[in-house]
Amino acid sequence: MFGIILIDKETGRTSHDVVDAVRRKFGTRRVGHAGTLDPLATGLLVVAVGPATRFLQYLPLEPKEYVAEITFGKATSTFDLEGEVTGESPVPEDLVGGIEKVLGQFQGLISQMPPMYSAVKVDGKPLYHYARQGKQIDREARTVHIDTFEIEPVSPTAIRARIVCSGGTYIRSLAHDLGQAVGCGAHLTGLNRTKVGRFTLEQAVKLDGIEPMRLIKLRDGLPPMVIETLDAAQVDQIREGRQVALDHEPEATIVALAEPGGEIFSVARVQGHLLQPECVIPSEAFHGVS
């Protein structure tokens, strides 16, 4: 048994909590997720079960879409409501107007510093390890892409924002940096992930609703990746780790490979007319062994 399952994570749970719950449900240790959600956050978590964990890196996981609630007037140590208040300032009377003046700084390609309370590792340890000791560590800024940053007021001191962005974007950092730009500080007070690539929250299920029938087959999860169907002899060659020659040159650098019956069993790198397997699901996995 293997495939992809979309989970609607509830607030208060870690992404690892979700993985543990899926492990118990499907009776396998081989479970992984793509794109961590903070305990505060809710929404879409893409989870792979069994040998499908090998294919997480190939899934179409960008862009990501979030609905965020941002409250102005206070900055916090964690950039969200779980941290200690580090500064307070009056909120402008025309908050939306103030935001609109600076919002262009947060669209397109931007440089973003990972927050100290994050899982980014320095010298083998996550930044939050140092933060909990009161240490500030030099961090490298990363470049992320913000495609959409739409706002609407929900109170004189808070907004709701729809953000479409590249993977690796910290919405908490966006909230904090936006508050700094407006001049009154801000922090994240709610976050819901609504899309990951072409996967949507509407397709997801709560943890108490997970069951085998909710598993998405790799054939349905990997596209728009090109799929090449091989014959039985070619399938055996790929499973032995050998290259396979096609009578045509695929218009892609990476392709999914299917058995004659249509099941995806491998992803291969294209080298002209040759396919070099990068990961392979053994034949026994299709017969109930995960």
C-alpha positions as CSV (number, residue, x, y, z in Angstrom):
1,M,0.0,0.0,0.0
2,F,1.4,3.4,-1.0
3,G,0.5,6.7,-2.4
4,I,-0.1,10.4,-1.5
5,I,-2.7,11.5,1.1
6,L,-3.7,15.2,1.6
7,I,-4.3,16.1,5.3
8,D,-6.2,19.1,6.6
9,K,-4.0,19.8,9.7
10,E,-5.7,21.2,12.7
11,T,-4.1,23.9,14.9
12,G,-2.0,22.7,17.9
13,R,-0.6,19.6,16.0
14,T,2.9,19.5,14.7
15,S,3.6,18.2,11.2
16,H,5.4,15.3,12.9
17,D,2.2,14.6,14.9
18,V,0.4,14.1,11.6
19,V,3.1,11.8,10.3
20,D,2.8,9.7,13.5
21,A,-1.0,9.5,13.1
22,V,-0.7,8.3,9.5
23,R,1.9,5.7,10.5
24,R,-0.5,4.3,13.0
25,K,-3.4,4.3,10.6
26,F,-1.5,2.5,7.7
27,G,0.8,0.4,9.9
28,T,4.0,1.5,8.3
29,R,7.0,3.6,9.4
30,R,7.5,4.8,5.9
31,V,5.6,8.1,6.0
32,G,6.9,11.5,5.1
33,H,5.6,15.0,4.5
34,A,6.4,17.9,2.3
35,G,6.4,21.5,3.6
36,T,6.3,21.8,7.4
37,L,3.4,23.7,9.0
38,D,3.9,25.3,12.4
39,P,1.7,24.0,15.3
40,L,-0.2,27.4,15.1
41,A,-1.0,26.8,11.4
42,T,-3.8,24.8,9.8
43,G,-4.5,23.5,6.4
44,L,-3.0,21.4,3.6
45,L,-0.1,19.0,4.4
46,V,1.0,16.7,1.6
47,V,1.9,13.3,3.0
48,A,3.5,10.3,1.3
49,V,2.9,6.7,2.4
50,G,5.1,3.6,1.8
51,P,7.5,3.7,-1.2
52,A,5.8,6.9,-2.4
53,T,8.0,8.7,0.1
54,R,10.8,8.3,-2.5
55,F,8.8,10.5,-4.8
56,L,8.1,13.5,-2.6
57,Q,11.0,15.4,-4.2
58,Y,9.3,15.1,-7.6
59,L,5.8,16.1,-6.7
60,P,4.4,19.4,-8.0
61,L,4.6,21.3,-4.7
62,E,4.8,25.0,-5.8
63,P,3.5,27.6,-5.6
64,K,2.0,27.5,-2.2
65,E,-1.1,29.6,-1.2
66,Y,-1.9,30.8,2.3
67,V,-4.6,32.8,4.1
68,A,-2.9,34.7,6.9
69,E,-4.2,36.9,9.7
70,I,-1.7,39.6,10.7
71,T,-2.1,41.9,13.8
72,F,-0.3,45.2,14.0
73,G,1.0,47.1,17.0
74,K,3.1,44.4,18.5
75,A,6.2,42.5,17.4
76,T,7.0,39.2,19.0
77,S,10.1,37.0,19.4
78,T,8.7,34.2,17.3
79,F,6.9,36.6,14.8
80,D,3.6,35.0,15.8
81,L,1.2,35.0,18.8
82,E,3.1,32.3,20.6
83,G,6.2,34.5,21.3
84,E,7.0,37.2,23.8
85,V,6.3,40.7,22.9
86,T,9.5,42.5,21.9
87,G,8.0,45.9,21.0
88,E,4.8,47.9,20.9
89,S,3.8,51.0,18.8
90,P,0.6,52.8,17.9
91,V,-1.1,51.5,14.8
92,P,-1.7,54.1,12.1
93,E,-5.3,55.3,11.8
94,D,-5.2,54.4,8.1
95,L,-3.6,51.0,8.5
96,V,-4.6,49.8,5.0
97,G,-3.2,52.9,3.4
98,G,0.1,52.5,5.3
99,I,0.3,48.9,4.2
100,E,-0.4,49.7,0.6
101,K,2.4,52.2,0.5
102,V,5.0,49.5,1.3
103,L,3.4,46.4,0.0
104,G,5.4,46.6,-3.3
105,Q,8.5,45.7,-1.2
106,F,7.0,42.3,-0.5
107,Q,6.1,41.2,-4.0
108,G,8.2,39.5,-6.7
109,L,11.6,38.3,-5.8
110,I,12.5,39.4,-2.3
111,S,15.3,38.6,0.2
112,Q,14.0,37.0,3.4
113,M,15.9,36.2,6.7
114,P,14.7,33.0,8.3
115,P,13.4,33.6,11.8
116,M,15.4,32.5,14.8
117,Y,12.5,30.3,15.9
118,S,12.7,28.0,12.8
119,A,14.0,24.6,11.9
120,V,16.7,26.0,9.6
121,K,19.9,24.3,10.8
122,V,23.2,26.0,11.6
123,D,26.2,23.8,12.6
124,G,23.8,20.8,12.7
125,K,21.3,22.3,15.1
126,P,18.0,24.1,14.3
127,L,17.8,27.8,14.9
128,Y,15.1,27.4,17.6
129,H,17.7,25.5,19.7
130,Y,19.8,28.6,19.9
131,A,16.8,30.9,20.2
132,R,15.6,29.1,23.3
133,Q,19.0,29.7,24.9
134,G,18.6,33.4,24.2
135,K,21.3,33.4,21.4
136,Q,21.2,35.2,18.2
137,I,22.9,33.4,15.3
138,D,24.2,34.8,12.0
139,R,21.8,33.6,9.3
140,E,21.9,33.7,5.5
141,A,19.1,35.5,3.8
142,R,17.2,33.5,1.2
143,T,15.6,34.6,-2.0
144,V,11.9,33.8,-2.3
145,H,9.1,34.8,-4.8
146,I,5.9,36.4,-3.7
147,D,3.5,36.1,-6.6
148,T,0.4,37.5,-4.8
149,F,-0.1,39.5,-1.6
150,E,-3.7,40.7,-1.3
151,I,-5.0,42.3,1.8
152,E,-8.3,43.1,3.4
153,P,-9.0,44.7,6.8
154,V,-10.7,42.7,9.5
155,S,-10.3,45.3,12.3
156,P,-8.6,48.6,12.9
157,T,-5.4,46.7,13.9
158,A,-5.5,43.5,11.8
159,I,-5.7,42.3,8.2
160,R,-6.4,39.1,6.4
161,A,-4.0,38.4,3.5
162,R,-4.0,35.9,0.6
163,I,-0.4,35.1,-0.2
164,V,0.8,33.0,-3.1
165,C,4.5,32.3,-2.9
166,S,7.4,29.9,-3.6
167,G,8.4,27.1,-1.3
168,G,10.6,28.1,1.6
169,T,8.8,31.3,2.3
170,Y,8.2,32.1,6.0
171,I,4.8,33.8,6.3
172,R,5.8,34.7,9.9
173,S,8.7,36.7,8.6
174,L,6.5,38.4,6.0
175,A,4.2,39.5,8.8
176,H,7.1,40.7,11.0
177,D,8.8,42.6,8.1
178,L,5.6,44.1,7.0
179,G,5.0,45.5,10.5
180,Q,8.5,46.9,10.5
181,A,7.9,48.6,7.2
182,V,4.7,50.1,8.4
183,G,6.4,51.3,11.5
184,C,4.3,49.8,14.2
185,G,5.4,46.2,14.4
186,A,3.2,43.1,13.5
187,H,2.9,39.4,14.1
188,L,1.1,36.5,12.7
189,T,-2.1,35.5,14.5
190,G,-3.5,32.9,12.1
191,L,-2.4,30.9,9.1
192,N,-4.2,28.4,6.8
193,R,-2.5,26.8,3.9
194,T,-5.0,26.4,1.1
195,K,-2.9,25.1,-1.9
196,V,0.3,23.3,-2.5
197,G,1.1,23.1,-6.3
198,R,-2.1,21.8,-7.8
199,F,-3.2,20.1,-4.6
200,T,-6.0,22.0,-2.8
201,L,-7.4,22.1,0.7
202,E,-10.8,21.0,-0.7
203,Q,-9.1,17.6,-1.6
204,A,-7.8,17.1,2.0
205,V,-9.2,15.1,4.9
206,K,-9.0,15.5,8.6
207,L,-6.9,13.0,10.5
208,D,-9.9,11.1,11.8
209,G,-11.0,10.6,8.2
210,I,-7.8,9.0,6.8
211,E,-8.3,5.6,5.1
212,P,-6.8,3.7,2.2
213,M,-9.3,4.9,-0.3
214,R,-8.0,8.5,0.2
215,L,-4.6,7.5,-1.1
216,I,-3.8,9.3,-4.4
217,K,-1.9,7.1,-6.9
218,L,1.5,8.4,-8.1
219,R,0.0,8.4,-11.7
220,D,-2.5,11.0,-10.5
221,G,-0.1,12.8,-8.2
222,L,3.0,13.4,-10.3
223,P,1.6,15.1,-13.4
224,P,2.3,17.6,-15.0
225,M,5.4,15.4,-15.1
226,V,5.7,13.5,-18.4
227,I,4.8,9.8,-18.1
228,E,6.5,7.2,-20.3
229,T,4.9,3.7,-20.4
230,L,7.5,0.9,-20.8
231,D,7.2,-2.7,-21.8
232,A,7.9,-5.6,-19.4
233,A,11.5,-6.1,-20.5
234,Q,12.2,-2.4,-20.1
235,V,10.6,-2.4,-16.7
236,D,13.0,-5.2,-15.6
237,Q,16.0,-3.2,-16.9
238,I,15.0,-0.2,-14.9
239,R,14.4,-2.2,-11.7
240,E,17.9,-3.6,-12.2
241,G,19.2,0.0,-12.2
242,R,20.1,-0.1,-15.9
243,Q,19.4,2.5,-18.6
244,V,16.6,2.0,-21.1
245,A,16.7,3.4,-24.7
246,L,13.5,4.9,-26.2
247,D,12.7,5.3,-29.9
248,H,12.1,9.0,-29.2
249,E,13.5,11.8,-27.1
250,P,11.1,12.9,-24.3
251,E,10.6,16.7,-24.1
252,A,11.6,16.8,-20.4
253,T,14.6,16.3,-18.2
254,I,12.8,14.1,-15.7
255,V,10.0,11.6,-16.5
256,A,7.8,9.2,-14.6
257,L,7.9,5.6,-15.8
258,A,4.9,3.4,-15.8
259,E,4.5,-0.4,-16.1
260,P,2.4,-1.8,-19.0
261,G,-0.6,-1.8,-16.6
262,G,-0.2,1.9,-16.0
263,E,1.2,2.0,-12.4
264,I,4.1,4.4,-11.9
265,F,7.1,2.6,-10.5
266,S,10.1,4.9,-11.2
267,V,11.3,8.4,-12.0
268,A,14.2,8.7,-14.5
269,R,16.5,11.3,-15.8
270,V,16.4,11.8,-19.6
271,Q,19.8,11.7,-21.4
272,G,18.8,12.1,-25.0
273,H,17.1,8.8,-26.0
274,L,18.2,7.1,-22.8
275,L,16.4,6.9,-19.4
276,Q,18.6,6.7,-16.2
277,P,16.5,5.6,-13.2
278,E,16.8,7.8,-10.1
279,C,14.3,6.0,-7.8
280,V,12.4,2.8,-8.3
281,I,9.6,1.0,-6.5
282,P,10.3,-2.7,-6.2
283,S,7.7,-5.1,-7.8
284,E,6.8,-6.6,-4.4
285,A,5.4,-3.2,-3.3
286,F,2.6,-3.7,-5.8
287,H,1.5,-6.8,-4.0
288,G,0.8,-5.5,-0.6
289,V,4.3,-5.1,0.8
290,S,5.2,-1.6,1.8
